[in-house]
Amino acid sequence: MQPQHTKFSQVKFFMLEEGRLSALELRSSVPEPVVEWKIAYQVGEHIPGSRDSFTRGGYIIASSDSKTLAAKAIDDFYHRIVWKIDKI
């Protein structure tokens, strides 16, 4: 008996460069397959830079009935987030 998958989830991590976060904006609403997202910094904060899995700057999680739809939702949403990091 083969297990049947009814939901697929995917995670994308933000690997941010070092600097000061000077802008953070979402261009449109969060699409339904995206169930959670977080950027660990507020505008004005210093970002030490992402070097490994412990210093990632945030994440997006999507869940859908389709593996392809979950992946597409993450990619689409990622491109809707606009940030500016000023180099130090």
Secondary structure, DSSP 8 states (H G I E B T S, - for coil): -------EEEEEEE---SEEEEEEEESS---TTEEEEEES--TT-EE----STTS--EEEEEEES-HHHHHHHHHHHHTTEEEEEE--
